[in-house]
Amino acid sequence: MAVWVVRAGEDLISLPVFEKEAVVGIGWHELSESPVGLTRTQLATLMADTYADASPGRLNNYVGQVWNFINTMALGDLVIVPLERSRMFRVGQVVGKAQSRVNLATLCAVRDVEWLHDSVTSTSFAEDFRNALGAIMTVFRPRPIAAERRLREVLESGHDPGPDSGGEDRSGAWVFQANPKRYDLLTSIEHGREETWAVNQHRQSVQPGDRVWFRLTGQHAGVYAVGRVTSLPREESSAFGDWIVDVDIESKIEPPLLRPESDADLLLSSVTALSGLMGTNLSLTAEVDARLEELTAIRLIPVVGVDPEARLLERKINLDIVRLTEQVERDLLHELQSLSPLEFEEICAVYLQVLGCDDALVVGAATAGTLGDGGIDVIGTLDRPGLPAIRLSVQAKRVSGGVGPSVVTQLRGSLGPGAYGMVITTGHFTKSAQEEASRPDRPPVRLVDGPELATVLATNGIGVKSSTIALPRLDIASLRGQLSPGDADPPTSSL
């Protein structure tokens, strides 16, 4: 999920509409037709006809902002609306697709939002984030480090932990690829928006709102379309795997971004997900996602389709489930931070058991008194078929703040021959700790921060129990399957 800034117009003229209608929107009301559903080329022509006196640079700027609002912003993305000369901000989450509304004639396009916070102060943000919000464009994506994670922390605690507060956001971008001998991707692109896709890799990381680049393998390998994940992964067997997600194919790419072109690009040429790596779904970095967006921007042709109202409601439910899951994990992390040192070491042993260490054992000073061994609190052996056994040595740090590089160097100095080090904390790791842990001239040390620990425990039902809600879904295919061929035919005229 991404973070966007959407301004409410000069002197906040559109803010009352944003508040009353629970939307964010963009102006450009002079356009003679709705920009929703236009290709980028059509949108550029419409802009040039409407603003004939504008410079080419300004026209490109207009096209980019409107296009991003309509086609790049996704369900689940966070939106920041500046208030009062950017001293205050309203924050919401996108819950609807771009549309034009007759009753909102001053806005050429709007999106439904759910407001999460009415008045976040500018002082809640660290300086780099605050500066990133200062661009004068109507629609833009601020680019501070880990924007989504930090904004959610602001909403929860009122405080931005800053750029040195842990890892980057996950990119939320994927390559979903198809073998043309097994699946006709091109026909799917032409004849419908909604599809299901097997998620055989990274299932726990795929979320509604994630961007998908649809790639065809084989003789004419390349990226042919772009869309979004619209559901949580669910267990459902198919010819391609046991788990699937729903996806929307939003735009086809004409001409497609074929393998020779991506191979010739300095950045994309090194991306294995674009060079034939096997798998149904492959992750991309934010940098690669942005490069694909740049190269395909003028080639996108929206795939027009109408979603049943119930499907839009289902997608909102999926977004709510993601938010609920994130909140439960934050609550679990809060509980972990309140454990005693001994209890937290025992939780770290449970974490190793989840990884597959049947012999995980607490050996830290909290239980062994003077027998604690150089900061090593938990040990275990990861023994998987066909692979050599790996001895793990863990240092447990039950803190709410940052863990620095000294913890990494202390653990590394205590490791025995052949042992692999791991630091598990309820807090976060400073940037210098991350750099120290991954130094190429030293044995690597695995870092597990609080959010990752809570996610792994919750996913495995430790400290969290799950309930199941059955969601009804319209299935016209099965309805038609109940009809005889004669019943399915339309009536003929007797005249």
GIGIRA-V847608 format. One record per residue. N is the residue number from 1. RES is the residue in one letter. BURIAL is 1 if it has 9 or more other C-alpha atoms within 8 Angstrom, else 0. Layout:
N | RES | BURIAL
N | RES | BURIAL
//
This chain:
1 | M | 1
2 | A | 1
3 | V | 1
4 | W | 1
5 | V | 1
6 | V | 1
7 | R | 1
8 | A | 1
9 | G | 1
10 | E | 0
11 | D | 0
12 | L | 1
13 | I | 0
14 | S | 0
15 | L | 1
16 | P | 0
17 | V | 1
18 | F | 1
19 | E | 0
20 | K | 0
21 | E | 0
22 | A | 1
23 | V | 1
24 | V | 1
25 | G | 1
26 | I | 1
27 | G | 1
28 | W | 0
29 | H | 0
30 | E | 0
31 | L | 1
32 | S | 0
33 | E | 0
34 | S | 0
35 | P | 1
36 | V | 1
37 | G | 0
38 | L | 1
39 | T | 1
40 | R | 1
41 | T | 1
42 | Q | 0
43 | L | 1
44 | A | 1
45 | T | 0
46 | L | 1
47 | M | 1
48 | A | 1
49 | D | 0
50 | T | 1
51 | Y | 0
52 | A | 0
53 | D | 0
54 | A | 0
55 | S | 0
56 | P | 0
57 | G | 0
58 | R | 0
59 | L | 1
60 | N | 1
61 | N | 0
62 | Y | 1
63 | V | 1
64 | G | 0
65 | Q | 1
66 | V | 1
67 | W | 1
68 | N | 1
69 | F | 1
70 | I | 1
71 | N | 1
72 | T | 0
73 | M | 1
74 | A | 1
75 | L | 1
76 | G | 1
77 | D | 1
78 | L | 1
79 | V | 1
80 | I | 1
81 | V | 1
82 | P | 1
83 | L | 1
84 | E | 0
85 | R | 0
86 | S | 1
87 | R | 1
88 | M | 1
89 | F | 1
90 | R | 1
91 | V | 1
92 | G | 1
93 | Q | 1
94 | V | 1
95 | V | 1
96 | G | 1
97 | K | 1
98 | A | 1
99 | Q | 1
100 | S | 1
101 | R | 1
102 | V | 0
103 | N | 0
104 | L | 0
105 | A | 0
106 | T | 0
107 | L | 1
108 | C | 1
109 | A | 1
110 | V | 1
111 | R | 1
112 | D | 1
113 | V | 1
114 | E | 1
115 | W | 1
116 | L | 1
117 | H | 1
118 | D | 0
119 | S | 0
120 | V | 1
121 | T | 1
122 | S | 1
123 | T | 0
124 | S | 1
125 | F | 1
126 | A | 1
127 | E | 0
128 | D | 1
129 | F | 1
130 | R | 1
131 | N | 0
132 | A | 1
133 | L | 0
134 | G | 0
135 | A | 0
136 | I | 0
137 | M | 0
138 | T | 1
139 | V | 1
140 | F | 1
141 | R | 0
142 | P | 1
143 | R | 0
144 | P | 1
145 | I | 0
146 | A | 1
147 | A | 1
148 | E | 1
149 | R | 0
150 | R | 1
151 | L | 1
152 | R | 0
153 | E | 1
154 | V | 1
155 | L | 1
156 | E | 0
157 | S | 0
158 | G | 1
159 | H | 1
160 | D | 1
161 | P | 1
162 | G | 0
163 | P | 1
164 | D | 0
165 | S | 1
166 | G | 1
167 | G | 0
168 | E | 0
169 | D | 1
170 | R | 0
171 | S | 1
172 | G | 1
173 | A | 1
174 | W | 1
175 | V | 1
176 | F | 1
177 | Q | 1
178 | A | 1
179 | N | 1
180 | P | 1
181 | K | 0
182 | R | 0
183 | Y | 0
184 | D | 1
185 | L | 1
186 | L | 0
187 | T | 0
188 | S | 1
189 | I | 1
190 | E | 0
191 | H | 0
192 | G | 1
193 | R | 1
194 | E | 0
195 | E | 1
196 | T | 0
197 | W | 1
198 | A | 1
199 | V | 1
200 | N | 1
201 | Q | 0
202 | H | 1
203 | R | 1
204 | Q | 0
205 | S | 0
206 | V | 1
207 | Q | 1
208 | P | 1
209 | G | 1
210 | D | 1
211 | R | 1
212 | V | 1
213 | W | 1
214 | F | 1
215 | R | 1
216 | L | 1
217 | T | 1
218 | G | 0
219 | Q | 0
220 | H | 0
221 | A | 1
222 | G | 1
223 | V | 1
224 | Y | 1
225 | A | 1
226 | V | 1
227 | G | 1
228 | R | 1
229 | V | 1
230 | T | 1
231 | S | 1
232 | L | 1
233 | P | 1
234 | R | 0
235 | E | 0
236 | E | 0
237 | S | 1
238 | S | 0
239 | A | 0
240 | F | 0
241 | G | 1
242 | D | 1
243 | W | 1
244 | I | 1
245 | V | 1
246 | D | 1
247 | V | 1
248 | D | 1
249 | I | 1
250 | E | 1
251 | S | 1
252 | K | 1
253 | I | 1
254 | E | 0
255 | P | 0
256 | P | 1
257 | L | 1
258 | L | 1
259 | R | 1
260 | P | 0
261 | E | 0
262 | S | 1
263 | D | 1
264 | A | 0
265 | D | 0
266 | L | 0
267 | L | 0
268 | L | 1
269 | S | 1
270 | S | 0
271 | V | 1
272 | T | 0
273 | A | 1
274 | L | 1
275 | S | 1
276 | G | 0
277 | L | 0
278 | M | 0
279 | G | 0
280 | T | 1
281 | N | 1
282 | L | 1
283 | S | 1
284 | L | 1
285 | T | 1
286 | A | 1
287 | E | 0
288 | V | 1
289 | D | 1
290 | A | 0
291 | R | 1
292 | L | 0
293 | E | 0
294 | E | 0
295 | L | 0
296 | T | 1
297 | A | 0
298 | I | 0
299 | R | 1
300 | L | 1
301 | I | 1
302 | P | 1
303 | V | 1
304 | V | 0
305 | G | 0
306 | V | 0
307 | D | 0
308 | P | 0
309 | E | 0
310 | A | 0
311 | R | 1
312 | L | 1
313 | L | 0
314 | E | 1
315 | R | 1
316 | K | 1
317 | I | 0
318 | N | 1
319 | L | 1
320 | D | 0
321 | I | 0
322 | V | 1
323 | R | 0
324 | L | 0
325 | T | 0
326 | E | 0
327 | Q | 0
328 | V | 1
329 | E | 1
330 | R | 1
331 | D | 0
332 | L | 1
333 | L | 1
334 | H | 0
335 | E | 0
336 | L | 1
337 | Q | 1
338 | S | 0
339 | L | 1
340 | S | 0
341 | P | 0
342 | L | 1
343 | E | 0
344 | F | 1
345 | E | 1
346 | E | 1
347 | I | 0
348 | C | 1
349 | A | 1
350 | V | 1
351 | Y | 1
352 | L | 1
353 | Q | 1
354 | V | 0
355 | L | 0
356 | G | 1
357 | C | 1
358 | D | 0
359 | D | 0
360 | A | 1
361 | L | 0
362 | V | 1
363 | V | 1
364 | G | 1
365 | A | 1
366 | A | 0
367 | T | 0
368 | A | 1
369 | G | 0
370 | T | 0
371 | L | 0
372 | G | 1
373 | D | 1
374 | G | 0
375 | G | 1
376 | I | 1
377 | D | 1
378 | V | 1
379 | I | 1
380 | G | 1
381 | T | 1
382 | L | 1
383 | D | 1
384 | R | 0
385 | P | 0
386 | G | 0
387 | L | 0
388 | P | 0
389 | A | 0
390 | I | 1
391 | R | 1
392 | L | 1
393 | S | 1
394 | V | 1
395 | Q | 1
396 | A | 1
397 | K | 1
398 | R | 1
399 | V | 1
400 | S | 0
401 | G | 0
402 | G | 1
403 | V | 1
404 | G | 1
405 | P | 1
406 | S | 0
407 | V | 0
408 | V | 1
409 | T | 1
410 | Q | 1
411 | L | 1
412 | R | 1
413 | G | 0
414 | S | 1
415 | L | 1
416 | G | 0
417 | P | 0
418 | G | 0
419 | A | 1
420 | Y | 1
421 | G | 1
422 | M | 1
423 | V | 1
424 | I | 1
425 | T | 1
426 | T | 1
427 | G | 1
428 | H | 1
429 | F | 1
430 | T | 1
431 | K | 1
432 | S | 0
433 | A | 1
434 | Q | 1
435 | E | 0
436 | E | 1
437 | A | 1
438 | S | 1
439 | R | 1
440 | P | 0
441 | D | 0
442 | R | 0
443 | P | 0
444 | P | 1
445 | V | 1
446 | R | 0
447 | L | 1
448 | V | 1
449 | D | 1
450 | G | 1
451 | P | 1
452 | E | 0
453 | L | 1
454 | A | 1
455 | T | 1
456 | V | 1
457 | L | 1
458 | A | 1
459 | T | 0
460 | N | 0
461 | G | 1
462 | I | 0
463 | G | 0
464 | V | 1
465 | K | 0
466 | S | 0
467 | S | 0
468 | T | 0
469 | I | 0
470 | A | 0
471 | L | 0
472 | P | 0
473 | R | 0
474 | L | 0
475 | D | 0
476 | I | 0
477 | A | 0
478 | S | 0
479 | L | 0
480 | R | 0
481 | G | 0
482 | Q | 0
483 | L | 1
484 | S | 0
485 | P | 0
486 | G | 0
487 | D | 0
488 | A | 0
489 | D | 0
490 | P | 0
491 | P | 0
492 | T | 0
493 | S | 0
494 | S | 0
495 | L | 0
//
